[in-house]
Amino acid sequence: MKLQQNQVWKKGAEFIRITRLERWEVAYKTMADLTTKEGEHHVLPKKEFCRLIKGARLLEPEP
């Protein structure tokens, strides 16, 4: 799976949206609800981010 900016992943009860994708690090936002889009911003190295989303499900964008 190739990571891309603005991908949304669902892990448990939270949603994870990739806000900035660079070669070595990923900035992302965790949200409890996609409609309000309120949440916290985080930055992790790409390797740690991949471990974070292990077992998560990629949500398909709506057309």
DRENLONU-156334 format. One record per atom (N, C-alpha, C): residue number from 1; residue in one letter; x, y, z. Coordinates in nm, 3 decimals, m for minus. Layout:
<nodes>
n=NUM | res=a | east=X | north=Y | up=Z
...
</nodes>
This chain:
<nodes>
n=1 | res=m | east=0.084 | north=m0.117 | up=0.000
n=1 | res=m | east=0.000 | north=0.000 | up=0.000
n=1 | res=m | east=0.089 | north=0.124 | up=0.000
n=2 | res=k | east=0.061 | north=0.214 | up=m0.089
n=2 | res=k | east=0.138 | north=0.337 | up=m0.099
n=2 | res=k | east=0.068 | north=0.447 | up=m0.021
n=3 | res=l | east=0.141 | north=0.512 | up=0.068
n=3 | res=l | east=0.084 | north=0.622 | up=0.144
n=3 | res=l | east=0.070 | north=0.745 | up=0.056
n=4 | res=q | east=m0.041 | north=0.817 | up=0.075
n=4 | res=q | east=m0.064 | north=0.940 | up=0.001
n=4 | res=q | east=m0.124 | north=1.044 | up=0.094
n=5 | res=q | east=m0.102 | north=1.169 | up=0.061
n=5 | res=q | east=m0.157 | north=1.278 | up=0.139
n=5 | res=q | east=m0.310 | north=1.273 | up=0.132
n=6 | res=n | east=m0.376 | north=1.307 | up=0.241
n=6 | res=n | east=m0.523 | north=1.310 | up=0.257
n=6 | res=n | east=m0.588 | north=1.173 | up=0.263
n=7 | res=q | east=m0.510 | north=1.066 | up=0.275
n=7 | res=q | east=m0.570 | north=0.935 | up=0.298
n=7 | res=q | east=m0.630 | north=0.933 | up=0.439
n=8 | res=v | east=m0.742 | north=0.862 | up=0.453
n=8 | res=v | east=m0.806 | north=0.848 | up=0.584
n=8 | res=v | east=m0.807 | north=0.701 | up=0.621
n=9 | res=w | east=m0.756 | north=0.672 | up=0.741
n=9 | res=w | east=m0.750 | north=0.537 | up=0.793
n=9 | res=w | east=m0.840 | north=0.529 | up=0.915
n=10 | res=k | east=m0.905 | north=0.416 | up=0.935
n=10 | res=k | east=m0.987 | north=0.394 | up=1.054
n=10 | res=k | east=m0.923 | north=0.284 | up=1.136
n=11 | res=k | east=m0.891 | north=0.318 | up=1.260
n=11 | res=k | east=m0.832 | north=0.221 | up=1.352
n=11 | res=k | east=m0.911 | north=0.227 | up=1.481
n=12 | res=g | east=m0.985 | north=0.122 | up=1.508
n=12 | res=g | east=m1.070 | north=0.121 | up=1.626
n=12 | res=g | east=m1.180 | north=0.225 | up=1.611
n=13 | res=a | east=m1.189 | north=0.315 | up=1.709
n=13 | res=a | east=m1.293 | north=0.418 | up=1.706
n=13 | res=a | east=m1.240 | north=0.550 | up=1.652
n=14 | res=e | east=m1.112 | north=0.559 | up=1.614
n=14 | res=e | east=m1.058 | north=0.686 | up=1.568
n=14 | res=e | east=m1.023 | north=0.682 | up=1.420
n=15 | res=f | east=m1.021 | north=0.801 | up=1.361
n=15 | res=f | east=m0.984 | north=0.818 | up=1.222
n=15 | res=f | east=m0.849 | north=0.888 | up=1.217
n=16 | res=i | east=m0.766 | north=0.849 | up=1.121
n=16 | res=i | east=m0.633 | north=0.909 | up=1.105
n=16 | res=i | east=m0.623 | north=0.960 | up=0.962
n=17 | res=r | east=m0.600 | north=1.092 | up=0.948
n=17 | res=r | east=m0.587 | north=1.153 | up=0.815
n=17 | res=r | east=m0.443 | north=1.202 | up=0.798
n=18 | res=i | east=m0.381 | north=1.162 | up=0.686
n=18 | res=i | east=m0.245 | north=1.208 | up=0.656
n=18 | res=i | east=m0.255 | north=1.351 | up=0.603
n=19 | res=t | east=m0.193 | north=1.445 | up=0.674
n=19 | res=t | east=m0.199 | north=1.585 | up=0.633
n=19 | res=t | east=m0.076 | north=1.629 | up=0.554
n=20 | res=r | east=0.040 | north=1.570 | up=0.586
n=20 | res=r | east=0.163 | north=1.604 | up=0.514
n=20 | res=r | east=0.249 | north=1.479 | up=0.508
n=21 | res=l | east=0.295 | north=1.448 | up=0.389
n=21 | res=l | east=0.376 | north=1.328 | up=0.370
n=21 | res=l | east=0.510 | north=1.368 | up=0.311
n=22 | res=e | east=0.617 | north=1.337 | up=0.382
n=22 | res=e | east=0.751 | north=1.366 | up=0.335
n=22 | res=e | east=0.829 | north=1.237 | up=0.327
n=23 | res=r | east=0.953 | north=1.247 | up=0.286
n=23 | res=r | east=1.033 | north=1.127 | up=0.266
n=23 | res=r | east=1.053 | north=1.050 | up=0.396
n=24 | res=w | east=1.083 | north=1.119 | up=0.505
n=24 | res=w | east=1.116 | north=1.050 | up=0.630
n=24 | res=w | east=1.012 | north=1.066 | up=0.739
n=25 | res=e | east=0.914 | north=1.158 | up=0.724
n=25 | res=e | east=0.817 | north=1.176 | up=0.831
n=25 | res=e | east=0.677 | north=1.201 | up=0.778
n=26 | res=v | east=0.581 | north=1.175 | up=0.864
n=26 | res=v | east=0.440 | north=1.190 | up=0.829
n=26 | res=v | east=0.373 | north=1.277 | up=0.934
n=27 | res=a | east=0.301 | north=1.379 | up=0.888
n=27 | res=a | east=0.218 | north=1.459 | up=0.977
n=27 | res=a | east=0.076 | north=1.410 | up=0.959
n=28 | res=y | east=0.006 | north=1.387 | up=1.068
n=28 | res=y | east=m0.128 | north=1.333 | up=1.060
n=28 | res=y | east=m0.217 | north=1.394 | up=1.167
n=29 | res=k | east=m0.346 | north=1.374 | up=1.151
n=29 | res=k | east=m0.445 | north=1.426 | up=1.245
n=29 | res=k | east=m0.533 | north=1.310 | up=1.289
n=30 | res=t | east=m0.553 | north=1.298 | up=1.420
n=30 | res=t | east=m0.643 | north=1.196 | up=1.472
n=30 | res=t | east=m0.776 | north=1.262 | up=1.506
n=31 | res=m | east=m0.885 | north=1.197 | up=1.467
n=31 | res=m | east=m1.019 | north=1.252 | up=1.488
n=31 | res=m | east=m1.112 | north=1.143 | up=1.538
n=32 | res=a | east=m1.207 | north=1.181 | up=1.621
n=32 | res=a | east=m1.308 | north=1.087 | up=1.666
n=32 | res=a | east=m1.427 | north=1.085 | up=1.569
n=33 | res=d | east=m1.449 | north=1.197 | up=1.498
n=33 | res=d | east=m1.563 | north=1.208 | up=1.408
n=33 | res=d | east=m1.518 | north=1.279 | up=1.280
n=34 | res=l | east=m1.546 | north=1.220 | up=1.165
n=34 | res=l | east=m1.504 | north=1.280 | up=1.039
n=34 | res=l | east=m1.586 | north=1.403 | up=1.000
n=35 | res=t | east=m1.709 | north=1.413 | up=1.047
n=35 | res=t | east=m1.793 | north=1.525 | up=1.007
n=35 | res=t | east=m1.751 | north=1.655 | up=1.074
n=36 | res=t | east=m1.708 | north=1.650 | up=1.200
n=36 | res=t | east=m1.666 | north=1.772 | up=1.269
n=36 | res=t | east=m1.522 | north=1.808 | up=1.237
n=37 | res=k | east=m1.441 | north=1.711 | up=1.201
n=37 | res=k | east=m1.299 | north=1.728 | up=1.166
n=37 | res=k | east=m1.218 | north=1.791 | up=1.278
n=38 | res=e | east=m1.261 | north=1.773 | up=1.403
n=38 | res=e | east=m1.186 | north=1.822 | up=1.518
n=38 | res=e | east=m1.095 | north=1.710 | up=1.568
n=39 | res=g | east=m0.970 | north=1.747 | up=1.596
n=39 | res=g | east=m0.877 | north=1.647 | up=1.645
n=39 | res=g | east=m0.742 | north=1.707 | up=1.675
n=40 | res=e | east=m0.644 | north=1.620 | up=1.696
n=40 | res=e | east=m0.509 | north=1.663 | up=1.731
n=40 | res=e | east=m0.412 | north=1.631 | up=1.618
n=41 | res=h | east=m0.315 | north=1.720 | up=1.598
n=41 | res=h | east=m0.211 | north=1.700 | up=1.497
n=41 | res=h | east=m0.091 | north=1.633 | up=1.562
n=42 | res=h | east=m0.028 | north=1.543 | up=1.486
n=42 | res=h | east=0.089 | north=1.470 | up=1.532
n=42 | res=h | east=0.189 | north=1.458 | up=1.418
n=43 | res=v | east=0.316 | north=1.434 | up=1.452
n=43 | res=v | east=0.420 | north=1.409 | up=1.353
n=43 | res=v | east=0.501 | north=1.288 | up=1.401
n=44 | res=l | east=0.521 | north=1.193 | up=1.311
n=44 | res=l | east=0.599 | north=1.074 | up=1.342
n=44 | res=l | east=0.692 | north=1.042 | up=1.225
n=45 | res=p | east=0.802 | north=0.972 | up=1.252
n=45 | res=p | east=0.880 | north=0.918 | up=1.141
n=45 | res=p | east=0.793 | north=0.818 | up=1.063
n=46 | res=k | east=0.820 | north=0.805 | up=0.936
n=46 | res=k | east=0.737 | north=0.721 | up=0.850
n=46 | res=k | east=0.730 | north=0.577 | up=0.901
n=47 | res=k | east=0.839 | north=0.525 | up=0.952
n=47 | res=k | east=0.841 | north=0.387 | up=1.002
n=47 | res=k | east=0.747 | north=0.370 | up=1.120
n=48 | res=e | east=0.747 | north=0.466 | up=1.212
n=48 | res=e | east=0.657 | north=0.461 | up=1.328
n=48 | res=e | east=0.512 | north=0.477 | up=1.285
n=49 | res=f | east=0.487 | north=0.562 | up=1.185
n=49 | res=f | east=0.351 | north=0.580 | up=1.137
n=49 | res=f | east=0.297 | north=0.451 | up=1.076
n=50 | res=c | east=0.380 | north=0.381 | up=1.002
n=50 | res=c | east=0.338 | north=0.254 | up=0.943
n=50 | res=c | east=0.304 | north=0.152 | up=1.051
n=51 | res=r | east=0.378 | north=0.154 | up=1.161
n=51 | res=r | east=0.346 | north=0.067 | up=1.274
n=51 | res=r | east=0.214 | north=0.108 | up=1.337
n=52 | res=l | east=0.187 | north=0.238 | up=1.342
n=52 | res=l | east=0.064 | north=0.289 | up=1.400
n=52 | res=l | east=m0.059 | north=0.242 | up=1.322
n=53 | res=i | east=m0.051 | north=0.246 | up=1.190
n=53 | res=i | east=m0.169 | north=0.210 | up=1.111
n=53 | res=i | east=m0.177 | north=0.061 | up=1.078
n=54 | res=k | east=m0.084 | north=m0.017 | up=1.131
n=54 | res=k | east=m0.090 | north=m0.161 | up=1.109
n=54 | res=k | east=m0.221 | north=m0.214 | up=1.167
n=55 | res=g | east=m0.297 | north=m0.282 | up=1.086
n=55 | res=g | east=m0.426 | north=m0.333 | up=1.128
n=55 | res=g | east=m0.540 | north=m0.236 | up=1.105
n=56 | res=a | east=m0.509 | north=m0.115 | up=1.060
n=56 | res=a | east=m0.613 | north=m0.016 | up=1.031
n=56 | res=a | east=m0.670 | north=m0.041 | up=0.892
n=57 | res=r | east=m0.786 | north=0.018 | up=0.866
n=57 | res=r | east=m0.853 | north=0.000 | up=0.738
n=57 | res=r | east=m0.854 | north=0.133 | up=0.662
n=58 | res=l | east=m0.812 | north=0.131 | up=0.536
n=58 | res=l | east=m0.812 | north=0.250 | up=0.452
n=58 | res=l | east=m0.954 | north=0.278 | up=0.405
n=59 | res=l | east=m1.003 | north=0.400 | up=0.426
n=59 | res=l | east=m1.135 | north=0.439 | up=0.379
n=59 | res=l | east=m1.122 | north=0.495 | up=0.238
n=60 | res=e | east=m1.209 | north=0.451 | up=0.150
n=60 | res=e | east=m1.207 | north=0.499 | up=0.012
n=60 | res=e | east=m1.269 | north=0.638 | up=0.005
n=61 | res=p | east=m1.210 | north=0.728 | up=m0.076
n=61 | res=p | east=m1.268 | north=0.863 | up=m0.089
n=61 | res=p | east=m1.402 | north=0.855 | up=m0.162
n=62 | res=e | east=m1.494 | north=0.945 | up=m0.121
n=62 | res=e | east=m1.625 | north=0.948 | up=m0.186
n=62 | res=e | east=m1.613 | north=1.024 | up=m0.317
n=63 | res=p | east=m1.675 | north=0.973 | up=m0.424
n=63 | res=p | east=m1.665 | north=1.041 | up=m0.554
n=63 | res=p | east=m1.743 | north=1.170 | up=m0.559
</nodes>
